Structures are given as C-alpha cells and as structure tokens.
Amino acid sequence: MAKSRLAMFGGSRTVEAAAGTSARTAWPIVTDTEREAVLGVLDSGRFTSVERGEVQLLEQEWAGYTGVRHCAALSSGTAAIELALVGAGLEPGAEILVPAFSFIATASAPVLRGLVPVFVDIDPVTYTLDPAAAAAAVTPRTRAVLAVHLHGLPCDMDALQALADRHGLVLVEDAAQSHGATYRGRQTGALGDVAAFSLNASKNLPTSGEGGLLTTDDDALYERVVLHRQFGEDLNGRGERAYLSHVVAGNAKLSSIQAAFTRGQLSRLDERHEQRDRNVRRFLGRLAELDGLVTPHCPDDRTHAWFQLRLRFDHQRMGCPDIAPGALRSVLQRALRAEGVPVRPYQSLPLPAQPALRDLPGTQPYRPEDHPATLALIEDSLTLQRWHLNPASGPLLDRCADAFEKVWGELDLLLPVARSTTYEPLWRQTGTAAVGA
Ligand SMILES: Cc1ncc(COP(=O)(O)O)c(C=O)c1O
C-alpha cells in the first residue's frame, strides 16, 4: 500500500466526520419505541416507582434476563453498589477487596458506607481483579470482594467464588459495564451474592439519564435493599402508606420515565450486541496484525460486552524499549486523533492514588509498587469509547482500522517525536511518594 502523509503532519484525515456520522455513532439510539414509551408514562400520570408500572416491569424483565429471583431499580449504579453492601449486611469498618483499576464509584461507594477498601492489583491480561493478589490481601477484617467486570469482560468468578467460600466473604459484582456479558454460560449479575448495574446513558443498557439496577437471589438481602431505597419504609403496595420508617435511609428510587426508556433499550440489547460483536471483532482482528498493538483478550469461557475497547502499545515489540510507555502512548494518541480516531485514556490513576482516596482512615498510604499491572496498563494504553456501541458504526470502525495501519506505517517518523517528548506520569505529579515504576 502506498504511504500517505500523516494528518498530524498535514496529510488528510482517514476518518472524516462526514454527514450521517452521528447516526452511525449516536448512543443511546432513540427510536419510536422509546418515544412512545416515554409519552406513555407522561399520558398515564404514573411518574413514580411507587405506582405500579414501568419500574416494576423493568425489574421483572431484568431479573428474567439475568436469571435471578430479584431485581431492584435504583437511581444510579453507584447507589446500586452502596445498597448491595448495605443489603449484604456489611458493617462500617469491615474491609472490602477492590481492584486498584476501575471507575471511582467502585471505591467511593464502599467508603460512603463506612467500609475500608483494600486495593488489589489486576490481572495483566484480562484487566480484572487478580484472584491470587486478592487472596494475598485477605486479613481477619475482610468481609467482601467487589468484582468489577471492567470494560464488559466478566472476572474470573470461579476463582473469586472459591476465595469467598474459603474466607466467608460476600461476593459483590460491579456489573456497571457488563450488561449481557456471560461467564460459563451465566449472565453477569447472577454470578455472586448481589450485583450492581449502571443505566447511565453511556452504558450498553442505557436510560435517558441516570439509573441503576441491583440483582440478587437472596430474599432477605433484597428486602433490606427495598427498605433502604426509600426512607426505610415498607412500601409494598398494600394499603395506605403508613409513614413508618424502620431504618434510617435515603431515597434512591428510579423514575418511571427512565424505566420506560430502558425497557425499549432492553428489547434490542441482544440484537445490538450481536452486530457490535461482529464489528468489534473485525476491527480488533485487523489491529492485532500490527506489531506491538495488544488487543483485548476474551477467554473462551466468557463473552465480552465490549463497553470499552482498550488497546495497549508494547514498546518492546514496537522496537522502542528506550521510549517511556506514557510518552509513546501520548504521541500515538496525537497521531490517531489527527486521523479522526477518538482514542483517549480511561482512568489516569490507580484508585488508591486518587486524591479523594488517599489517607483514608484505616487504609495504607498509596505505594505504586503494590499495583504494577495497574500502573503498566494506565501508562501503555488508550481506549475507544461509545462510538462502537452503535451497531451502525461498523464502516467507521473499518476506517479507524485504516488509520491505525496508516499510523503504524509511519512509526519511523513518530518514534523520534516520542523520544523527544518529556513525560511525567500523573500518579507522580499528584504527590505520590517517589518510589516504584
Ligand atoms: C465500573 C463502574 N462502577 C460503577 C459506576 C457507577 O455507575 P453510575 O454512574 O450509574 O453511578 C460506573 C459508571 O460509570 C462504572 O463504570
């Protein structure tokens, strides 16, 4: 193939934001199904979850889809994690094993409920909680494990369940990113004691704003969640509201409009996943041919929801071991974005290095050397987000693959730029002790 000049150096862009692009990349996709469902709620006048309707129907449908006895609709994924912990009876001061690499809510939800997060490194291949590192982090105070199915790939749940069984721990799934993904034929959300999903508009199963779903097979846990989602009141729909609060609790209900929107999305979840899976596998298959470009690995016993696509750049295999991975990544980001590929970092710090989470009572001070796989991943990778969720984005992903091939064809021009780039990792800039990596 004839070489063409990189857009970063004045050449033409590979992925043009042409007319029609947004119909290919918009997410969520809003069709007449959602419009009619939302209008139906407006016309019905049944706006709250207390009045039986869309919220209860969504709960039944999601419990059926995931294969569990109970689903509770909630105001966000964060609220779902919080109430999962409360419902499981975890007391303030208990330790919970949490991956060092995740979205902030994975750690802030336990902290908001008085638990002590103990950060555990990830597996360098799946980017999810490393069961061996989790086992090494158990103390006499450990009561729970929070397994995050990051980017849409289920964790190694058999190993985590065995660990939980050995130590009598509650196994909680953070399934915010994994709607529809399966592990050994079972849906995420049905793999532990209790699970939390996000319905944020960016997610594979979105609402038109914010929302969450909690799933469990445990009757007593479910009853506690229901009590805690609305003022500690037992609102079971029988008789007049008594205004009797059994526990101190907030308000974390989902509204009917959000539920109606999500029911429309749920009716297309599998069909959209199948098309997305084809698009993404074709895209990743082409990228995997490029020297040193590491594409996501999905073990044979799982399916991937492809919430995000994380791409790693192996400086050894790219023939530039002298270039800091972060410097290489930032130059590749500039080159790819100039070509029109919207790659970006997702999570620039290990969770324990987040300013909000340092120096929490009961936790160890942050030490970079404790989570080497997390730090390596942050430094050497970028993600593609949202675009690829839309099943019509296939042709654009093909153009993105063209752009990667073009950039890889010009590495001899880019590597000197990376070599002369001064680069300081964010975890060092934010006042981390000057040790490790
Ligand atoms: C892994 C993970 N956990 C929890 C959450 C929190 O969900 P929400 O934004 O609905 O509160 C998110 C949201 O992005 C997430 O990605």
Ligand as a Chemical Component Dictionary entry (heavy atoms), coordinates in Angstrom:
data_LIG
# 
_chem_comp.id                   LIG 
_chem_comp.type                 NON-POLYMER 
_chem_comp.pdbx_formal_charge   0 
_chem_comp.three_letter_code    LIG 
# 
loop_
_chem_comp_atom.comp_id 
_chem_comp_atom.atom_id 
_chem_comp_atom.alt_atom_id 
_chem_comp_atom.type_symbol 
_chem_comp_atom.charge 
_chem_comp_atom.model_Cartn_x 
_chem_comp_atom.model_Cartn_y 
_chem_comp_atom.model_Cartn_z 
_chem_comp_atom.pdbx_ordinal 
LIG C1 C1 C 0 -17.232 0.190 36.934 1  
LIG C2 C2 C 0 -18.275 1.198 37.332 2  
LIG N1 N1 N 0 -18.807 1.134 38.558 3  
LIG C3 C3 C 0 -19.750 1.996 38.968 4  
LIG C4 C4 C 0 -20.207 3.002 38.148 5  
LIG C5 C5 C 0 -21.204 3.969 38.674 6  
LIG O1 O1 O 0 -22.402 3.985 37.934 7  
LIG P1 P1 P 0 -23.291 5.321 37.872 8  
LIG O2 O2 O 0 -22.553 6.303 37.020 9  
LIG O3 O3 O 0 -24.571 4.856 37.257 10 
LIG O4 O4 O 0 -23.468 5.801 39.271 11 
LIG C6 C6 C 0 -19.701 3.109 36.856 12 
LIG C7 C7 C 0 -20.158 4.192 35.968 13 
LIG O5 O5 O 0 -19.507 4.578 35.033 14 
LIG C8 C8 C 0 -18.696 2.196 36.435 15 
LIG O6 O6 O 0 -18.168 2.268 35.213 16 
# 
loop_
_chem_comp_bond.comp_id 
_chem_comp_bond.atom_id_1 
_chem_comp_bond.atom_id_2 
_chem_comp_bond.value_order 
_chem_comp_bond.pdbx_ordinal 
LIG C1 C2 SING 1  
LIG C2 N1 SING 2  
LIG C2 C8 DOUB 3  
LIG N1 C3 DOUB 4  
LIG C3 C4 SING 5  
LIG C4 C5 SING 6  
LIG C4 C6 DOUB 7  
LIG C5 O1 SING 8  
LIG O1 P1 SING 9  
LIG P1 O2 DOUB 10 
LIG P1 O3 SING 11 
LIG P1 O4 SING 12 
LIG C6 C7 SING 13 
LIG C6 C8 SING 14 
LIG C7 O5 DOUB 15 
LIG C8 O6 SING 16 
# 
